[in-house]
Amino acid sequence: MTVDPGTLAAILVMAAATAFNRAGGFWLMRLVPVTPRVRRVLDCLPGAVLVALLVPGAVQGAVKGDMGMLGGLAAALVVTRLTRSDLLAVVVAMAVAAGIRAFWG
């Protein structure tokens, strides 16, 4: 098995950038006093990142007629509101999307 030097360089640069961002984030957060308002913002970040990752795919899926994506997102929203469990919401969303795609193509 051979590794392309360009691919290896890209992987190493991305790993270094990721490590720098993580370390920089921890370093910067040492300087920020964690007030109740900052705590609320930090508590909302995981959901905001998840939405930022999923919405473009949902919009593109809706344009292409992929009702599985929209159904899965709707199910995730309902489960999240009812249970406040991100993991359960993801599992239910995947099941609903797979079901819609399997039965309604």
C-alpha positions as CSV (number, residue, x, y, z in Angstrom):
1,M,0.0,0.0,0.0
2,T,1.4,3.4,-0.9
3,V,0.4,6.8,0.4
4,D,0.3,9.8,-1.9
5,P,2.5,12.5,-0.4
6,G,-0.1,15.2,-1.2
7,T,-2.8,13.3,0.6
8,L,-0.6,12.7,3.6
9,A,0.4,16.4,3.7
10,A,-3.3,17.4,3.6
11,I,-4.1,15.0,6.4
12,L,-1.3,16.3,8.5
13,V,-2.2,20.0,7.9
14,M,-5.8,19.3,8.8
15,A,-4.8,17.4,11.9
16,A,-2.5,20.3,12.9
17,A,-5.3,22.9,12.3
18,T,-7.8,20.9,14.3
19,A,-5.3,20.5,17.2
20,F,-4.5,24.3,17.0
21,N,-8.2,25.2,17.1
22,R,-9.0,22.9,20.0
23,A,-6.0,24.1,22.0
24,G,-6.7,27.8,21.1
25,G,-10.3,27.4,22.2
26,F,-9.3,26.0,25.6
27,W,-6.7,28.7,26.0
28,L,-9.1,31.5,25.0
29,M,-11.9,30.2,27.3
30,R,-9.4,30.5,30.2
31,L,-9.6,34.2,29.7
32,V,-13.4,34.4,29.5
33,P,-15.3,34.6,32.8
34,V,-18.1,32.0,32.8
35,T,-21.1,34.0,33.7
36,P,-24.6,32.5,33.6
37,R,-25.1,34.1,30.1
38,V,-21.9,32.6,28.8
39,R,-22.9,29.2,30.3
40,R,-26.2,29.4,28.4
41,V,-24.4,30.1,25.2
42,L,-22.0,27.2,25.7
43,D,-24.9,24.9,26.5
44,C,-26.6,25.8,23.2
45,L,-23.5,25.2,21.1
46,P,-23.8,21.5,20.4
47,G,-27.4,21.9,19.1
48,A,-26.4,24.9,17.0
49,V,-23.5,23.0,15.4
50,L,-25.8,20.1,14.6
51,V,-28.4,22.4,13.0
52,A,-25.7,24.1,11.0
53,L,-24.5,20.8,9.7
54,L,-28.0,19.4,8.9
55,V,-29.9,22.3,7.5
56,P,-28.0,22.6,4.2
57,G,-28.6,18.9,3.5
58,A,-32.3,19.2,4.4
59,V,-32.8,22.2,2.1
60,Q,-30.9,20.4,-0.7
61,G,-32.9,17.2,0.0
62,A,-36.2,19.1,-0.1
63,V,-35.3,20.7,-3.4
64,K,-34.6,17.2,-4.8
65,G,-37.7,15.8,-3.3
66,D,-36.1,13.8,-0.5
67,M,-38.9,13.6,2.0
68,G,-36.8,11.3,4.2
69,M,-34.5,14.1,5.3
70,L,-37.4,16.4,6.1
71,G,-39.3,13.7,8.0
72,G,-36.2,12.8,9.9
73,L,-35.6,16.4,10.9
74,A,-39.2,16.9,11.9
75,A,-39.0,13.7,14.1
76,A,-35.7,14.9,15.6
77,L,-37.3,18.2,16.5
78,V,-40.3,16.6,18.2
79,V,-38.1,14.0,20.1
80,T,-35.7,16.7,21.2
81,R,-38.5,18.9,22.5
82,L,-40.2,16.0,24.3
83,T,-37.1,14.2,25.8
84,R,-34.2,16.8,25.6
85,S,-32.0,13.9,24.5
86,D,-29.8,14.7,21.5
87,L,-28.8,11.0,21.1
88,L,-32.4,9.7,21.1
89,A,-33.3,12.5,18.6
90,V,-30.6,11.4,16.2
91,V,-31.5,7.7,16.4
92,V,-35.2,8.4,15.9
93,A,-34.4,10.8,13.0
94,M,-32.3,8.2,11.2
95,A,-35.0,5.5,11.7
96,V,-37.8,7.8,10.4
97,A,-35.7,8.9,7.4
98,A,-34.8,5.3,6.6
99,G,-38.4,4.3,6.9
100,I,-39.6,7.1,4.6
101,R,-37.0,6.3,2.1
102,A,-37.7,2.6,2.2
103,F,-41.4,2.8,1.9
104,W,-42.0,6.0,-0.2
105,G,-38.8,5.9,-2.2
